[in-house]
Amino acid sequence: MIPCMATKTISLELDAYDKLKRAKREGESFSAVVRRAHFGPSDASGASILGALAELGVKEADRSAARFWQDGGMSGRSVSPSHWDGEVDS
């Protein structure tokens, strides 16, 4: 006999339900989806990541990389033209 587990009925807004449904794998229950979900800290920002790195004694180069991505990463930077653009010689 399969043991009966207690259940709880919850209400979700449609966008939350759709997100949960998309995360559901074939044959998986919604409970299993929630169990494997990882919820990050509510203050997951560039500043909090830099603070955590400092607490861990991370090297300056790694902190510089974190600051680079906090400041927008590659956005707004130009890309050199590719020598592969253009017509192919035949």
Secondary structure as GFF3:
##gff-version 3
##sequence-region A 1 90
A	DSSP	alpha_helix	14	23	.	.	.	ID=ss1
A	DSSP	alpha_helix	30	36	.	.	.	ID=ss2
A	DSSP	alpha_helix	46	55	.	.	.	ID=ss3
A	DSSP	alpha_helix	60	70	.	.	.	ID=ss4
###
